[in-house]
């Protein structure tokens, strides 16, 4: 009886083949997402390479990457830190990175006592050292707590990176060592692009780490 029921269910399933989408809205959103990513790569691939080099120069000299953002950007900061401390593709040494948006106790304490605008700045002041890299993520480019943290980071001698949308705060954006502005005003498209930017940077960063590891191994072989 069970086998007969399974056969009946399977017989009623549509044949497997290319998926057809009947929703014009979904097709439009997908097309728009691809257009944004295409323009991003055309305009900013050199900036992604500079980002990877900036990160690697800091990591290779014992410095730390501090990442921060709000909401979806907070999740992205945690995701990005994980791919440095854990791994992206390659099995290599863990790389020091901290997501400043991940400590709920600290964030709520500082937010309650000093205001939400201070939650990242105070952590940068406490943890940041000259030579570290502060990476702020803001889809709008106008999140006060992100901008204040980047300003504080620059004043302390950290390198600064802003991943943002198409209309960031001009003063802070122009002061950053690397600023990548996604060519879209739509939050979902900007978030998708930030993930691509980070993954491309990680691809390059791990290549740089591999080259460094190979050079070190060759040097050790010559020494012995």
C-alpha positions in Angstrom: 0.0 0.0 0.0 2.8 2.4 0.8 4.6 1.6 -2.4 1.4 2.2 -4.4 1.0 5.6 -2.6 4.6 6.6 -3.4 4.1 5.6 -7.1 0.9 7.7 -7.2 2.6 10.8 -5.8 5.6 10.4 -8.1 3.3 10.0 -11.1 1.6 13.3 -10.3 4.9 15.3 -10.2 5.8 17.5 -13.2 8.7 16.3 -15.3 12.1 17.6 -14.2 13.6 20.1 -16.6 14.6 23.8 -16.9 12.8 25.8 -14.3 10.3 28.3 -15.8 9.6 31.5 -13.9 6.1 33.0 -14.5 6.7 36.0 -12.3 7.7 39.2 -14.2 8.6 40.8 -10.8 11.0 38.0 -9.9 12.6 38.2 -13.3 13.0 41.9 -13.0 14.6 41.7 -9.5 17.0 39.0 -10.7 17.9 41.0 -13.8 18.5 44.1 -11.7 20.7 42.1 -9.2 22.8 40.9 -12.1 23.1 44.3 -13.6 24.3 45.8 -10.3 26.9 43.1 -9.8 28.1 43.6 -13.4 28.5 47.3 -13.0 30.2 46.9 -9.6 32.8 44.6 -11.1 33.4 46.9 -14.1 33.9 49.9 -11.8 35.5 48.5 -8.7 37.5 45.4 -9.4 40.7 47.4 -8.9 39.4 48.7 -5.6 38.7 45.1 -4.5 42.3 44.3 -5.3 43.4 47.3 -3.2 41.2 46.1 -0.4 42.7 42.7 -0.5 46.2 44.1 -0.5 45.4 46.5 2.4 44.0 43.6 4.5 47.0 41.4 3.7 49.6 44.0 4.5 48.0 44.4 8.0 47.5 40.7 8.6 51.0 39.8 7.5 52.5 42.3 10.0 50.5 41.0 13.0 47.6 43.5 12.9 43.9 42.9 13.3 40.8 43.6 11.1 37.9 45.2 12.9 34.6 44.9 11.2 31.3 46.6 12.1 27.8 47.5 10.8 24.1 47.5 11.7 21.4 44.9 11.0 22.3 42.9 7.8 25.7 44.6 7.8 26.3 43.4 11.3 25.6 39.8 10.0 28.0 40.5 7.1 30.7 41.7 9.6 30.4 38.5 11.5 30.5 36.5 8.3 33.6 38.3 7.1 35.4 37.9 10.4 34.6 34.2 10.3 36.2 33.7 6.9 39.5 35.2 8.2 39.6 33.5 11.6 38.3 30.3 10.2 38.8 29.7 6.5 37.5 30.9 3.1 38.7 28.2 0.7 42.3 27.4 1.8 43.5 25.6 4.9 45.9 28.3 6.2 46.8 29.9 9.5 43.9 31.7 11.3 43.9 35.5 10.6 43.0 37.9 13.4 39.6 39.6 12.9 36.9 40.8 15.2 33.2 41.6 14.4 32.5 44.6 16.8 28.7 44.0 16.3 28.8 40.5 17.8 29.0 41.2 21.6 25.4 41.8 22.7 26.4 42.6 26.3 28.9 45.2 25.3 26.7 46.8 22.6 23.7 47.1 24.9 25.8 48.4 27.8 27.5 51.1 25.7 24.2 51.9 23.9 22.4 52.3 27.2 25.1 54.4 28.9 26.6 56.4 26.1 24.1 56.2 23.2 23.8 53.9 20.1 26.1 56.2 18.1 29.0 55.2 20.3 28.8 51.4 20.2 31.5 50.9 17.5 33.6 54.0 18.2 34.3 53.0 21.8 35.4 49.5 20.7 37.7 51.0 18.1 39.2 53.2 20.8 39.6 50.3 23.1 40.9 47.6 20.7 42.3 49.4 17.6 46.0 49.9 17.2 47.9 51.8 14.5 48.3 49.5 11.5 45.0 47.7 12.1 42.2 48.0 9.6 38.7 49.2 10.4 36.1 48.0 7.9 32.7 49.7 8.2 29.7 48.4 6.4 26.7 50.6 5.8 24.2 50.2 2.9 23.1 53.8 3.2 26.6 55.2 3.9 25.1 57.5 6.5 24.9 55.3 9.6 26.2 57.6 12.4 27.8 54.9 14.5 29.7 53.5 11.6 30.9 56.9 10.4 32.0 57.9 13.9 34.0 54.6 14.3 35.7 55.1 11.0 36.7 58.7 11.9 38.0 57.5 15.3 39.9 54.7 13.6 41.6 57.1 11.2 42.6 59.4 14.1 44.2 56.5 15.9 46.3 55.5 12.8 44.2 52.6 11.6 43.6 52.0 7.9 39.9 52.5 7.0 37.6 50.8 4.6 33.9 51.7 3.8 31.7 49.3 2.0 28.5 51.2 1.2 25.8 52.1 -1.3 25.6 54.8 -4.0 25.1 57.8 -1.7 27.5 57.7 1.3 28.6 60.6 3.5 31.0 62.3 1.1 33.4 63.5 3.8 34.0 60.2 5.5 34.0 58.2 2.2 36.7 60.4 0.7 38.8 60.1 3.8 38.8 56.3 3.8 41.8 54.4 2.4 39.4 52.2 0.3 35.7 53.1 -0.4 33.6 50.8 -2.5 30.2 52.3 -3.4 27.7 49.8 -4.8 25.8 51.4 -7.7 22.3 50.9 -6.3 20.1 52.7 -3.8 18.3 49.4 -2.9 19.4 47.7 0.3 19.1 44.1 -0.9 21.2 44.8 -3.9 23.9 46.5 -1.8 24.0 43.7 0.6 24.4 41.1 -2.2 27.2 43.2 -3.7 29.1 43.5 -0.3 29.2 39.7 -0.1 30.6 39.5 -3.6 33.2 42.2 -2.8 34.3 40.4 0.3 34.5 37.0 -1.3 36.6 38.4 -4.2 38.9 40.1 -1.7 39.2 36.8 0.2 40.1 35.0 -3.0 42.9 37.5 -3.6 44.0 37.6 0.1 44.3 33.8 0.3 46.4 33.9 -2.9 48.7 36.5 -1.3 48.9 34.3 1.8 49.8 31.3 -0.3 52.5 33.2 -2.1 53.9 34.3 1.3 53.8 30.8 2.6 55.6 29.5 -0.4 58.3 32.1 -0.1 58.8 31.3 3.6 59.0 27.6 2.9 61.6 28.2 0.2 63.6 30.4 2.5 63.6 27.7 5.2 64.7 25.1 2.8 67.6 27.2 1.7 68.6 27.9 5.3 68.6 24.2 6.2 
